[in-house]
Amino acid sequence: MSTRQAILELLKKKRELSVSGLKQHLDITEMAVRKHLVKLEGEHLINSRTVRQPMGRPVIFYSLTGEGEKLFPNNYDKIAVEILRDIQESLGTDAIDQLFENREKRMRKKYVRRIYEEDTLKDKVLDLVDVQNESGYMAEYIESKDDNEFSFAQYNCPIIAIADRYDKPCHCELNLFKEVLGTEQVERVECIAKGGKSCKYLVKESKDKELV
């Protein structure tokens, strides 16, 4: 990955970072970071804002612009939303729900070929993260201090235009994760469609397995 792409991905994940914050994740000098930021700002891919500090110099924070956001996978746009709206008006909400349920079934067939029932829950979560990355979700496994709890986040939603309007896709995704991970203990604690910085999930073993 180029430094340019690394900076863009960091801003996508963290939403906002200063030069020193970016440098912590990159093996380059602050001067080099600034040069890349100048170019990206010139291309209208990032914005900057100055924040005054109680002491010392103000700090400049950088974030992606709308054009910068478009660089990341987004498979559905407003046209798809308009088509779904037409279907809803013609056939009703049940028809929309059926579409997303059918999509969930198709995805389940793909996921069960990659996530094995006999694996540990942690291995299943790691495999799920890999599959989601391949689909453009920018997924990341998050280490937890609790050995019985696993967490991962998705920093990009390829169907955000649809998820902003309909709750069913998020509901189906949660059901899909529960099924392929083999536990009902999957909780979405943050959601991009609801204004969150990521779609973050907490995963635990099913209660019946904990009793075994």
C-alpha positions, 0 to 999 in steps of 0.5 A, a space after each residue: 500500500 502506498 503512503 497516500 493510500 495509507 493516509 486515506 485509509 487512516 482518515 476513513 477509519 479514524 475520521 479525523 487525525 492530526 499530522 502527529 496522529 498520522 505519523 504514529 501509524 506511518 513509518 515516515 517523518 512529519 515533513 513527509 506526512 505534511 507533503 502528502 497532506 498538501 497534495 491530497 488537500 489540493 486534490 480536494 480529497 481531504 479537509 482541514 480544521 484548526 483547533 485551539 489548545 489551552 496551551 501551545 500552538 493550535 492543532 490542525 486536524 484532517 478528514 476526508 471530503 465527500 470526494 475522498 469518501 467516494 474513493 472507497 467501495 460503494 456498490 449502491 447509489 441513489 438509483 438503487 434507492 429509487 428503484 427500491 422506493 418504486 418497488 415499495 410503492 408498487 408491491 409494499 414493504 413486505 416485498 422489500 423485506 423479501 429482497 433483503 432476506 433473499 440477499 442474506 440467504 445468498 450471502 450465507 452460502 458464500 460465508 459458510 464455505 469460508 467459516 467452519 462450524 468446528 473452529 473456535 469463535 475467535 477463528 470464526 470472527 477472524 475469518 469473517 473479518 477477512 470475508 468482509 474485507 474482500 467485500 469492501 467493508 474495511 473490517 478490522 479485528 479489535 483485540 479485547 482484554 476479555 478472553 470470552 469476548 471478541 470485537 470487530 469493526 467495519 469502517 465502510 458500508 458499501 450499501 450505506 445509501 440503502 441502509 440510510 433509508 431501510 433498517 432491514 439490511 442491517 437486521 439481515 446482516 446481524 442475523 447472518 453474523 449470528 448464524 455463521 458465527 454460531 452464536 446468538 450473542 452478537 451485538 451491534 454497538 455502533 452503526 454507520 447508518 445511525 451516525 456512528 464512525 463504524 459498524 462495530 460488533 461484540 461477539 460472545 459464546 452462546 449462553 448454552 455453550 457457556 454452560 457446557 
